Amino acid sequence: MELFNEVKNRYFQLVFRIINECADGRTKTDLVKIVHDGEFEQKLIGKNQQSFADMILNKGNKDEKLNLLSEKEGLFYPCIDSNGESPLPVRFTNLEKAWLKALLQQQEVKLLLSKNTLDKLNKELEDFDSPIKQEYFEMTNSVKLPEISQWENYEANFRLILNALINEKPIRYTNVDRNGNIHADKLALPVNLEYSMRDSRFRVSLYSIDEKRPIMANIFSLSSVIIVDEDIGIDRETAKKLLFEQKYSEQPVILEVTDKNTAMERCFMCFSGMERTARELGNNKYEIRLNYYLFEEENLIQNILSLGPYVKVISPQRIANEVIKRVKKAISL
């Protein structure tokens, strides 16, 4: 059935998730939410305009019922007999195994996984030869920062912040910004962790309780990080809403890109995490519109500068002026 083509369609993965999550029974409300979160915006997919939720819940015509689940006492269970285990085990392709084995050698990945998980994965893959080697790849548009001198502290801070995120706890920390200013004993709620491919560093989005605003900090520049049990009057979801709703740029940044020396490719790499649109202007020129969050502005300006002479800021003038100011300063030095 084309609906479940595992290469072309997300519904294959959605069915996989539904069957496994129903092993212990799920309500109709639970299933509708899972489908809503995972399906395409176009919800009517059946021949008789059935929704995917209807097909999962065995509603409608006989030929459109998927019959993957059965209902017992208000809960839905998979028709597959699982004997208390996951009805559908995860199966990796050889390509996925090769990718995973190569990924496990990355130092940053070892921060994300427990030693127990790493040991299990390495044992499962020990007899599998991965053709993917780090030396085969050349990273472009990256910044070579100094090696992290105190890796143990970096790892400890990362795990503390990750633990604070999981348990929705605030932290106190000291940070040294790019200008060398020290911000000591600051109180903030971690909102999100992200990894920058450009400079090979983890960063953390924080909602500053002291300054009542979102900030971005490099984990390697933090010290004296501790989880505290203080009443801060805000939870993570509220902080995320403040970060993503109130701090959105009023105007998009509009760039004119001349596609020389893979400028367009580098442009899309630099701004891959932002909402963006592009259109062709002719004569090998393109217009890029970037919508961004205000806490990303500093990183956005740095990325524009890194793209060199092939990118021109059309608007807003404030961003263009800041780029010009920094270019003039660099020339003077």
C-alpha positions in Angstrom: 0.0 0.0 0.0 1.5 3.3 -1.1 0.4 5.0 2.2 3.1 3.0 4.0 6.0 3.5 1.6 8.8 3.9 4.1 10.9 6.0 1.8 8.3 8.4 0.6 5.8 8.8 3.4 5.9 9.8 7.1 2.8 7.7 7.7 5.0 4.5 7.8 6.8 5.9 10.9 3.5 7.2 12.3 1.9 3.7 12.2 5.1 2.2 13.7 4.9 4.6 16.6 1.1 4.1 17.2 1.4 0.3 17.3 4.2 0.4 19.8 2.7 3.1 22.0 -0.6 1.2 22.2 1.2 -1.9 23.7 -0.2 -0.9 27.1 -3.4 0.6 25.8 -4.2 4.2 24.7 -7.4 6.2 24.7 -9.0 7.6 21.6 -7.9 11.1 22.7 -4.3 9.9 23.0 -4.4 8.4 19.5 -5.9 11.5 17.9 -3.1 13.6 19.5 -0.4 11.3 18.2 -1.9 11.4 14.7 -2.3 15.2 14.8 1.3 15.7 15.8 2.7 13.3 13.2 0.5 13.7 10.1 0.7 16.1 7.2 -1.4 19.3 7.3 -3.6 17.8 4.6 -5.7 15.5 6.8 -8.2 14.0 4.4 -6.5 11.2 2.6 -9.0 8.4 2.1 -11.0 7.7 -1.1 -14.1 8.9 0.7 -12.4 11.8 2.4 -11.5 9.9 5.5 -9.0 11.3 7.9 -6.0 9.2 9.0 -7.3 9.3 12.5 -10.6 7.7 11.3 -8.7 5.0 9.5 -6.6 4.2 12.6 -9.7 4.1 14.8 -11.4 1.8 12.3 -14.2 4.2 11.3 -15.8 4.5 7.9 -16.1 2.0 5.1 -14.8 -1.5 5.4 -12.0 -1.1 2.8 -10.7 2.0 4.6 -10.4 0.6 8.0 -6.7 -0.3 8.8 -7.6 -2.8 11.5 -4.3 -2.3 13.2 -5.8 -1.8 16.6 -8.7 -3.3 18.6 -10.7 -1.6 21.3 -11.2 -3.1 24.7 -12.9 -1.3 27.6 -12.3 2.2 26.1 -8.6 1.5 25.3 -7.0 0.6 22.0 -4.4 -2.2 21.7 -2.4 -3.5 18.7 -3.8 -6.5 17.0 -0.3 -8.0 17.0 0.3 -10.2 20.1 3.4 -8.6 21.7 3.7 -10.8 24.8 4.5 -7.7 26.9 7.2 -6.4 24.6 7.2 -3.8 21.8 5.1 -5.2 19.0 7.4 -3.8 16.3 11.1 -3.8 17.1 13.3 -1.1 15.6 15.3 -2.5 12.7 18.3 -0.6 11.3 19.4 -0.7 7.7 23.1 -1.3 6.9 23.4 2.4 6.0 21.8 3.4 9.3 24.2 1.1 11.2 27.2 2.6 9.4 26.0 6.1 10.2 25.4 5.2 13.9 28.8 3.5 14.4 30.6 6.5 12.9 28.4 8.9 15.1 29.3 7.0 18.3 33.0 8.0 17.8 32.1 11.7 18.0 33.1 13.2 21.3 29.9 15.4 21.4 27.6 12.4 21.0 29.2 10.8 24.1 27.8 13.8 26.1 24.3 12.9 25.1 24.3 9.2 25.8 24.9 7.4 29.1 27.8 5.0 29.4 25.4 2.1 29.6 23.7 3.1 26.3 27.1 3.7 24.6 28.4 0.3 25.7 25.3 -1.5 24.5 25.4 0.2 21.1 29.1 -0.4 20.6 28.7 -4.1 21.5 25.9 -4.5 19.0 28.0 -2.8 16.3 31.4 -4.2 17.1 31.4 -6.7 14.2 30.0 -4.2 11.7 32.5 -2.3 9.6 31.5 1.3 8.9 32.9 2.8 5.7 32.1 6.3 7.1 35.3 7.8 8.5 35.8 11.3 9.9 38.8 11.9 7.7 36.7 11.5 4.6 34.8 14.7 5.4 35.8 18.2 4.9 33.8 20.7 6.9 33.2 24.0 5.2 32.0 27.3 6.5 33.2 26.4 10.0 35.2 28.3 12.6 38.2 26.8 14.2 38.0 27.6 17.8 40.6 26.7 20.4 40.4 23.2 21.8 38.3 23.0 25.1 41.1 22.8 27.6 39.0 21.5 30.5 36.8 18.9 28.9 35.8 17.3 32.2 34.3 20.6 33.3 32.6 21.1 30.0 31.0 17.7 30.2 30.0 18.2 33.8 28.3 21.5 32.9 26.6 20.0 29.9 25.1 17.1 32.0 24.0 19.5 34.8 22.2 21.7 32.2 20.7 18.7 30.5 19.5 17.4 33.9 18.0 20.9 34.7 16.2 20.8 31.4 14.7 17.3 32.0 13.6 18.2 35.5 12.6 21.8 34.6 14.9 23.3 37.3 16.6 26.7 37.3 20.4 27.0 37.5 22.9 29.5 38.9 26.0 30.1 36.8 28.9 32.4 36.0 29.5 33.4 32.4 32.3 35.2 30.6 31.0 36.9 27.4 32.9 37.5 24.2 34.1 40.9 25.5 35.6 39.4 28.6 32.9 40.7 31.0 32.1 38.4 33.9 28.5 37.8 34.9 28.6 36.1 38.2 25.9 34.1 40.1 23.2 34.6 37.5 19.8 32.9 37.9 18.2 31.4 34.8 15.9 28.7 33.6 17.3 26.5 30.8 14.9 26.4 27.8 16.7 24.5 25.0 20.1 23.0 24.0 21.5 23.3 20.5 24.6 22.3 18.7 26.4 24.6 16.3 28.0 22.7 13.4 29.8 26.0 12.5 32.0 26.1 15.6 31.5 22.6 17.0 30.1 23.8 20.3 26.9 23.2 22.4 24.9 26.3 23.3 22.0 26.7 25.8 19.0 29.0 25.5 18.2 30.4 28.9 15.4 32.6 30.3 17.2 35.0 32.6 15.3 35.5 35.8 17.5 38.5 36.8 17.0 40.3 33.5 13.6 39.0 32.5 14.7 38.1 28.9 16.0 35.2 26.9 19.7 34.8 26.4 22.0 32.4 24.6 25.2 31.2 26.2 28.1 28.9 25.1 28.4 26.1 27.5 32.2 26.2 27.3 32.2 29.7 28.7 30.1 28.8 31.8 31.5 28.0 35.2 30.1 27.4 38.7 27.0 25.8 37.3 24.6 24.4 39.9 21.0 23.3 39.9 19.0 25.3 42.5 15.6 24.7 44.1 14.3 28.3 44.0 10.9 29.6 43.2 11.3 31.6 40.0 7.7 32.2 39.2 7.9 30.8 35.6 7.9 27.3 34.1 9.7 26.1 31.0 6.7 26.2 28.7 5.9 29.8 29.6 9.5 30.7 29.1 9.5 29.1 25.7 6.4 31.1 24.7 8.1 34.3 25.8 11.1 33.3 23.8 9.4 32.2 20.7 6.4 34.6 20.6 7.4 37.9 22.1 11.0 37.9 20.8 10.3 37.4 17.1 11.8 39.9 14.7 9.3 42.4 13.4 11.0 42.6 10.0 12.6 39.8 8.0 16.3 40.2 7.0 16.4 40.4 3.2 19.7 39.4 1.5 20.8 39.5 -2.1 23.1 36.6 -2.8 25.3 36.2 -5.8 25.8 32.5 -6.4 29.6 32.4 -6.8 31.9 30.0 -4.9 28.9 28.0 -3.7 27.5 31.1 -1.9 23.9 29.9 -2.1 24.8 26.5 -0.6 26.8 28.1 2.2 23.9 30.6 2.8 21.4 27.8 3.3 23.8 26.0 5.6 24.4 29.1 7.7 20.7 29.8 8.1 19.3 26.2 8.1 17.8 26.8 11.6 15.7 29.8 10.5 12.5 30.2 8.7 13.5 31.4 5.2 12.3 31.8 1.6 14.2 32.3 -1.6 13.5 33.5 -5.1 15.6 33.9 -8.2 16.3 37.5 -9.4 18.2 36.6 -12.5 21.9 37.1 -13.5 22.9 34.4 -10.9 21.4 36.5 -8.1 18.9 35.4 -5.5 16.8 37.0 -2.7 16.8 35.3 0.7 14.3 36.4 3.4 15.1 35.3 6.9 12.7 35.4 9.9 14.5 35.0 13.1 14.3 35.3 16.9 16.0 38.4 18.4 18.3 36.3 20.6 19.7 34.9 17.3 20.6 38.3 15.9 24.3 38.2 16.9 24.8 34.8 15.4 22.9 36.0 12.2 25.2 39.0 11.8 28.3 36.8 12.2 26.9 34.4 9.6 26.3 37.2 7.1 29.9 38.4 7.6 31.2 34.9 7.1 29.6 34.7 3.7 31.9 37.5 2.4 31.3 39.8 -0.6 28.7 37.6 -2.3 26.0 38.6 0.2 24.4 42.1 0.4 22.0 43.1 3.1 19.0 44.9 1.5 17.0 45.5 4.7 16.5 46.3 7.5 18.9 49.2 7.4 19.8 48.6 11.1 21.3 45.2 10.2 23.0 46.6 7.1 24.6 49.4 9.2 25.9 46.9 11.8 27.5 44.7 9.1 29.1 47.8 7.5 30.4 48.9 11.0 32.0 45.6 11.7 33.6 45.3 8.2 35.1 48.8 8.6 36.4 47.9 12.0 38.0 44.7 10.6 39.6 46.7 7.8 41.0 49.2 10.3 42.7 46.4 12.2 
